[in-house]
Amino acid sequence: MTDPSHADADTPLPDDAVLLLVDFQTGFDEPGWGERNNPNAEAVAADLLARWRAADRPIAHVRHASSEPESPLRRDAPGFAWKAETAPAEGEATFEKSVNGAFLGTDLGDWLTERGYDTLVVCGLTTDHCVSTTVRMAENRGYDVYLVADATATHEREAHDGERIDPETSHRVALAHLNGEFATVVDAVDLG
């Protein structure tokens, strides 16, 4: 039986599909975030990045510049740094945001429009926060969005009633909310 949350193998993409990497920053390694799912997300994203580079496809990196004084993602904190395996190479587009969505307060939308890009392949941290917001905003702006499930991850959450939500459940529910409405959810192996 086919999992309906994933596209068929070899999902065809236009040659100019943009790989959009969201918030792969060392600050997400801090223990204060709590338990995390998918420890291989960065490795899968790094493999996708290598594939995009080898095919000379467009790539954009976004990172969070938090304005919260205690955040490990502040511009002046060590955690603001890119993770080494997914760090931008010279000439790759980079954008900084201070909110959850990569389009608000950045030049990402202009960069995409100027180049005529209309397909995004999104991966990053965290599935239910900045990745989800970016995917929703992209779809609302008319982009064709693919979200790479195995190149995203999130942390445990606490519900409004205090109940703990484990990170895998949070991840899967976030993907389910996006799939078919805001994006086509795929695994990296599905992308052709």
C-alpha positions as CSV (number, residue, x, y, z in Angstrom):
1,M,0.0,0.0,0.0
2,T,1.4,3.4,-1.0
3,D,1.7,6.0,1.8
4,P,-0.5,8.9,0.6
5,S,1.8,11.4,2.4
6,H,4.5,10.8,-0.2
7,A,4.8,11.4,-3.9
8,D,5.5,8.6,-6.3
9,A,9.2,7.8,-6.8
10,D,11.0,10.1,-9.2
11,T,8.8,13.1,-8.8
12,P,9.7,15.2,-11.8
13,L,10.9,18.7,-11.1
14,P,11.8,21.5,-13.4
15,D,15.5,22.1,-13.9
16,D,15.2,25.4,-12.1
17,A,13.5,24.0,-9.0
18,V,15.1,25.9,-6.1
19,L,16.4,23.9,-3.1
20,L,15.5,26.1,-0.1
21,L,17.3,25.2,3.1
22,V,15.7,26.8,6.2
23,D,17.5,27.4,9.5
24,F,20.1,24.7,9.4
25,Q,21.9,26.4,12.3
26,T,24.1,25.1,15.1
27,G,21.8,26.7,17.7
28,F,19.3,23.9,17.1
29,D,21.8,21.5,18.7
30,E,21.3,23.2,22.1
31,P,19.7,20.8,24.6
32,G,17.1,23.5,25.7
33,W,15.0,22.6,22.6
34,G,14.3,19.2,24.1
35,E,14.1,15.8,22.4
36,R,14.3,15.9,18.6
37,N,13.2,13.5,15.9
38,N,15.0,12.6,12.6
39,P,18.7,12.9,13.6
40,N,19.5,12.3,9.9
41,A,17.7,15.4,8.6
42,E,21.0,17.3,8.1
43,A,22.7,14.3,6.3
44,V,19.7,14.0,3.9
45,A,19.7,17.7,3.3
46,A,23.4,17.7,2.7
47,D,22.9,14.9,0.1
48,L,20.2,17.0,-1.6
49,L,22.5,20.0,-1.6
50,A,25.3,18.0,-3.2
51,R,22.8,16.8,-5.9
52,W,21.6,20.3,-6.6
53,R,25.2,21.6,-6.8
54,A,26.2,18.8,-9.2
55,A,23.2,19.6,-11.4
56,D,23.9,23.4,-11.2
57,R,20.3,23.9,-9.9
58,P,19.4,27.1,-7.9
59,I,19.9,27.0,-4.1
60,A,18.9,29.4,-1.4
61,H,19.7,29.3,2.3
62,V,17.7,31.0,5.0
63,R,18.7,31.4,8.6
64,H,17.0,32.8,11.7
65,A,18.4,36.0,13.3
66,S,16.4,35.9,16.6
67,S,15.6,39.1,18.4
68,E,15.0,37.2,21.6
69,P,17.7,37.9,24.2
70,E,18.1,34.3,25.4
71,S,17.9,32.6,22.0
72,P,20.8,30.6,20.7
73,L,19.9,31.9,17.2
74,R,20.7,35.5,17.9
75,R,23.1,37.1,15.4
76,D,25.8,37.5,18.1
77,A,25.4,33.9,19.5
78,P,27.5,31.0,18.4
79,G,24.3,29.1,17.4
80,F,23.6,31.6,14.6
81,A,26.3,29.8,12.5
82,W,25.3,27.6,9.6
83,K,25.7,23.8,10.2
84,A,28.8,22.8,8.3
85,E,27.2,20.0,6.2
86,T,24.6,22.4,4.8
87,A,26.4,25.7,4.8
88,P,26.2,27.9,1.8
89,A,29.0,27.8,-0.8
90,E,30.3,30.9,-2.4
91,G,27.8,32.5,-4.7
92,E,24.7,30.7,-3.2
93,A,21.9,33.0,-2.2
94,T,21.5,33.6,1.6
95,F,18.8,35.4,3.5
96,E,18.2,36.3,7.1
97,K,14.9,36.4,8.8
98,S,13.8,37.4,12.2
99,V,10.3,35.7,12.2
100,N,9.1,32.2,11.3
101,G,8.5,32.8,7.6
102,A,11.3,33.2,5.1
103,F,9.4,35.7,3.0
104,L,8.7,38.3,5.6
105,G,11.3,41.0,5.9
106,T,13.7,39.3,3.4
107,D,14.5,39.6,-0.3
108,L,13.7,36.0,-0.9
109,G,10.5,36.7,-2.9
110,D,12.2,39.3,-5.0
111,W,15.1,37.0,-5.7
112,L,12.8,34.2,-6.8
113,T,10.7,36.5,-9.0
114,E,13.6,38.2,-10.7
115,R,14.9,34.8,-11.8
116,G,11.5,33.4,-12.8
117,Y,11.7,30.5,-10.3
118,D,8.3,29.1,-9.3
119,T,9.1,25.7,-7.8
120,L,10.6,25.3,-4.3
121,V,12.0,22.1,-2.7
122,V,12.0,22.9,1.0
123,C,13.9,21.3,3.9
124,G,15.1,22.5,7.3
125,L,14.4,23.1,10.9
126,T,11.9,23.0,12.4
127,T,9.1,21.2,10.6
128,D,6.2,22.7,12.6
129,H,7.6,26.2,13.0
130,C,9.8,28.0,10.4
131,V,9.5,25.2,7.7
132,S,5.8,25.1,8.0
133,T,5.4,28.9,8.0
134,T,7.7,29.3,5.0
135,V,5.9,26.5,3.1
136,R,2.5,28.1,3.8
137,M,3.7,31.5,2.7
138,A,5.3,30.1,-0.5
139,E,2.1,28.3,-1.5
140,N,0.0,31.4,-0.8
141,R,2.3,33.4,-3.1
142,G,1.7,30.9,-5.9
143,Y,4.8,28.7,-5.8
144,D,4.7,25.0,-6.5
145,V,6.2,23.6,-3.2
146,Y,7.7,20.2,-2.4
147,L,8.5,19.6,1.3
148,V,11.2,16.9,2.0
149,A,10.0,15.0,5.0
150,D,13.2,13.2,5.7
151,A,15.3,16.4,5.4
152,T,13.2,18.2,8.1
153,A,13.0,17.7,11.9
154,T,11.4,19.1,15.0
155,H,11.5,18.9,18.8
156,E,9.1,17.8,21.4
157,R,6.3,20.2,22.2
158,E,4.0,20.9,25.1
159,A,0.2,21.2,24.3
160,H,-1.9,24.0,25.9
161,D,-3.1,21.6,28.5
162,G,0.5,20.6,29.5
163,E,0.5,17.3,27.7
164,R,3.8,16.4,26.1
165,I,3.8,15.8,22.3
166,D,6.7,13.7,21.2
167,P,8.8,15.1,18.4
168,E,7.9,12.3,15.8
169,T,4.2,12.9,16.3
170,S,4.7,16.7,16.0
171,H,6.7,16.2,12.8
172,R,4.2,13.9,11.2
173,V,1.2,16.0,12.1
174,A,2.9,19.1,10.7
175,L,3.6,17.3,7.5
176,A,0.0,16.0,7.4
177,H,-1.3,19.6,7.8
178,L,0.8,20.8,4.8
179,N,0.5,17.9,2.4
180,G,-1.9,18.4,-0.4
181,E,-2.9,21.8,0.8
182,F,0.3,23.8,0.9
183,A,2.9,21.4,-0.5
184,T,3.5,17.9,-1.9
185,V,5.3,16.0,0.9
186,V,8.1,13.8,-0.4
187,D,11.2,11.9,0.7
188,A,14.5,12.8,-0.8
189,V,14.6,9.6,-2.7
190,D,11.4,10.6,-4.5
191,L,12.9,13.7,-6.1
192,G,14.0,13.2,-9.8
